[in-house]
Amino acid sequence: MNIMVIELAHRKIGTQPVRHKRSLKIEDNVGECIHIHYRNLRLDLSINDFLAFADQVAIADGKLKAMAASLPPERRRRRWGLFTRS
């Protein structure tokens, strides 16, 4: 049983109809675990696993941005804000 849940992030992710919610939500179940809800997928991660996952996402984001920067502008895709953050 969770004593408290803190929502760390919540974002709408597109307008395509899907079977479940069209959002991304990350929750901190204080002292227990982190839940990531993405459409019909739910990840239940320990805090250490979440931190390792977040590090890998940050590395992948850097690689994607570097790859996008090397493409001509007409070949870059702008989807869900990809490549548009500073």
URTAGI-V241415 format. One record per backbone hydrogen bond with DSSP energy under -0.5 kcal/mol. NH is the residue of the N-H (numbers start at 0). CO is the residue of the C=O. If there is no record, write none. Layout:
nh=NH co=CO
nh=NH co=CO
//
This chain:
nh=5 co=27
nh=6 co=4
nh=7 co=5
nh=7 co=25
nh=8 co=25
nh=10 co=23
nh=12 co=21
nh=22 co=20
nh=23 co=10
nh=24 co=36
nh=25 co=8
nh=26 co=34
nh=27 co=5
nh=28 co=26
nh=28 co=32
nh=29 co=3
nh=29 co=27
nh=31 co=28
nh=32 co=28
nh=33 co=44
nh=34 co=26
nh=35 co=42
nh=36 co=24
nh=36 co=34
nh=37 co=35
nh=37 co=40
nh=38 co=22
nh=40 co=37
nh=42 co=35
nh=44 co=33
nh=44 co=42
nh=49 co=45
nh=50 co=46
nh=51 co=47
nh=52 co=48
nh=53 co=49
nh=54 co=50
nh=55 co=51
nh=56 co=52
nh=57 co=53
nh=58 co=54
nh=59 co=55
nh=60 co=56
nh=61 co=57
nh=62 co=58
nh=63 co=59
nh=64 co=60
nh=65 co=61
nh=66 co=62
nh=67 co=63
nh=68 co=64
nh=69 co=65
nh=69 co=66
nh=70 co=66
nh=70 co=67
nh=74 co=71
nh=75 co=71
nh=75 co=72
nh=78 co=76
nh=81 co=78
nh=83 co=80
nh=84 co=80
//
